Amino acid sequence: MIESKTLNVHNKNGVVYLTFPKLDKLGVCHGFSTRLGGVSTGDQESMSFSFTVGDKRENVLENYRIFCEAIGADYKKVVVAYQTHTSNIRKVTKEDVGKGIFKDQNYTDIDGLVTNEPDIVLVTQYADCTPLLFFDPVKRVAATSHGGWRGTVQEIALKTVEIMVNDYGSKAKDIICAIGPNISKCCYEVDEPVISEINKLEYLNKGLCYTEKGDGKYMLDLKETNRQILLRAGIKEENIDVADLCTCCNSDTFHSHRATGGKRGTLAAMICINTPLQN
């Protein structure tokens, strides 16, 4: 089983998944999947969460059920974003439960979800992009965002925090953030047009975000870039967990678009506000 120095690795009945220590300490229901423990076959083997990459619908539904059971969430209360590498974020209520999995969505181009209602399972999907989870234990607000390089340069991490602060009354200093496994700097080669977009964020310490290889190529660190954006948003450094795992290096454990040339399933990050205990 994969090992991590910064994340907690779980194996529940063959379902291998990851959680973040700071969220675990708060008792937050959440998890980041691996490709292990599901029922999908072929390129999607075995835990995959997308209905649009060639998998059978019944397999994907069963994967949701299995994974939600493993992390302690109700898969009948899942909300799945339709992601297109934007920085658009949707505020989710109980009326949205089941959208993207059991019933049609009435929204498109959504790469972040946020709610303050208990038991709703927010889901975003990945196959190398950067998963971002957020939780405010004071106002009890949860969010998840999808940070590919396009979403990252559009500051989806900062915009998620802004919505939590402006629309839900959160204070940035209270918010706990988690940056999950993605294609890391060791494997993520990009070209000049991508770096020119990164450079537009003038507050970034560019020397930590990427390394120039020559011939117009760079190795980009989206974990570090998003970490700096979160700090810019007012998140405390000590309130951020950062994964030490690369999806591309570990494509036997994670679905990786780049490692497989696009022949893959999808990973999922999920977070759910637990129902408060009754006195």
N, C-alpha and C positions, 0 to 999 in steps of 0.2 A: 504493500500500500504506500502511496505517496507520503512523503514527510515534509513538514514545514516548521520553520522556527518562529513564524509570526502568526500562523493560523492554527485553529484546532481542527484536527482531522477525525472524522467519525466514520464508522462502518456499522450500519444498522440493517441487519438481515441482507447483507450484500450491497446495500445502497451506500456508496462512499460519497461523503459530502464534507464541505468545509464551513466552519463558522468563525466569527471574529471575536477575539477575547474580550474586547470592550463591550460589545453587544451581549456576549454571553454573561458577563458580569452583571448586566442589568436585567437578565432573564428575558431578553427580546427573542421572539420566535423569528428565526431567519435561517438562511442557508444558501450556499453556493454549490451548484451541482458539479459532479464530474461526469464522465461518460459511462460510469460503472453502476450497474444495479437495475437497469431497465429492461424493456422487452423488445426494443427496436433491433433491426438486423441490417446487414449490409453496411453501407457508408455511415448510416446513422447509429450503428451499434454503440451502446445499447440503451443509454439514457439520453433521450433527445426530446426537445420541447417545441419544435417548430412544426406547423402544419403545412409549410410551404417549401420544404426541401426534399420532397419525394417519399416521406414516411407515410405509413398507413395511419389514418385518423385514429383507429382504435388503439394502435400502439402508443401514440402520443398521449391520448387520454389516460391510458393506463400508467404511463410514466408520470403524469401529473399526480395521479392518485397515489402511486407508490412513494414518490418523493415527498409530497405533502404529509403523508402519514409518517414518514421518517423524521421530518422536522417538527411535527406536531401541529400542522396547519390543516384547515378544512379545504380540500381541493374544490369543493362546490362553491367556494367564495373567492375564487381566483379572478383577478383582472389582469389581462395580458395587453401590453402596449403594442401598437402597430408602428414599428420603428423604421425610420428612413434617414437616420443620421442628421437629425435636426437638433435644435435646443428647445423644442416645444415640450411643455410639461402640462399634464392634466391633473386637476384636482378631482379625486375619486371619492364617490359616496356610495352608499348601499345600492343605489339605483344602477350602478355600473357593474355590480357583481355578476360574474359569468361572461362578461364581454371579452371577446378574443379567444374564448374556449368553448363555451356552450351556446352563446348567442352572438349575433353580429355586433360589431362595434358601430357606434355612430360618430366615431372620430378617426382621423387618419393623421399620419405624420407626427406621432407622439413618441418621444424618446425618454420621457420621465413621468413618473407617477407619484402623487403625494396624497396622504389622507390623515385625518385625525380620528377616524372611526375604527373601533376595534373589530378584529376578526377578518377584515378584508385582506386578502393575500395579494400584495403588489408583486408583479413579475416583469422583469426585463430579461432579454435574451442576448447571448454573446457567442462568438466563436473566434476570439482574439481581441475584440474591443474591451474597453475598461469598464468593469462593473463598479457602480458606486451605490452604497447604501447609507442611509441617514436615519437617525433617531434622536428625537428630543424627549428626554425622560421627564422634563418638567411639564411641558404642554402636551406631551404624549402625541407627537406627530411623527409619522414615518414616511420615507420616500425612497425611491430607487431610480437611478438614471443610467443611461447607456452612453458611455464616453468613447466612441471611436475618435479618430483624429479630428473629424469635422465637428462633432459635438464638443470635443475638448476645446478647440479654438473658438467655438461659439460660446464658451464658458458655461456649459450646461451645469457644471458643478456649482458655480457661483449663483446661477439663476435658480437652481433648486433651493439653495439656502435662502435666497431673497424671497422666494414664495413662502417658505416656512416662516420667515420673520415677518413679512408684510401682511400675509393673509391668515396666518395661524397664531401670531403673537409670540413665536419663538424668539429666543435670544441666541445669536450665533455662538456665544461662549458656552451655551448648554448643549449644543448639538454634537452628537457622536457620529463620526464618519468612518466608513470602511471602503478601502480600495482593493478590489479583488484581483484574482489571477487574470492576466492578459498576455498578449504577445509583448515580451519585455525587450529592453534595450539590446540584449544580446542577439535578438533575432529580427528586430523591426527596422529594416532598411527602408528609408523613404528618400524622395528626391527634393530638389530645390523648391518646387511649388508648395509642398507641404511645409517645409521649414520657413518659407516666406510668410505663411499664415501664422505659424508659431511666433515668429519674430514680431508680429503686430501686437502681441501682448507684452508691452514694454516692461512691465513689472517683473517678468520672469527672469530667474537666474539661468540664462541660456546655457551656461557651461555645465549645469547639472541636468538640463533637459535633453540635450543631444550632443553627439560627437561627430565631427566631420570626418568622412572616410576619404574624400577626394573624388574627382570625376563627377561632382554634383550629387554625391550620395552621402547620407547621414544615417546614424543610428539613433532612433528617437525613443525616449523614455516617457511613455504616457502616464505611468504611475507617478513619477516625480512631477511631471507637468501638472497633473490634476491635484497632487498634494499642494503644490504652490498656489494653485487657483483657490483651493479650499482655505488656505491660510489668508489669502487676499480677501476672501469672503468673511473673515473674522473667526474662523474655526480655530480653536486652540490646538497647537501642535500635539499636545499630550492626549487629545481627543480623537486622533486619527490612527487607525490600524491600516497598515500597508502590507499586502501579500508579497511573499518572496518567491512566488512560483510563476513560471512562464508557460503559457498554454502551448506555444509552438514547440518548445523543448520537450514538453511532456504530452505529446499528442496521443500517446497510448492511454493517458488518463483524462485528457481534456479534448473536446472538439476544437480543432484549429483550422481556420480557413486557409492560412498560408501554408501550413505544413502538408495539407492534403490537396492543394490546388482547387479548393472549393467543394470537394467531395466529402461532406461531413454533415453531422447533425448540429444541434445548438445546445449550449449550456444555458442555465437559468440562475438568476439571483432572485431570491424571494425574501420578503419581509412582511411581518404582520404584527399589528399592535395587539398584544394579549388583552383579553377581557380582564378588567381590574377585579382583583379578589374582593368579595363582599365581606364586610365586617360582621 
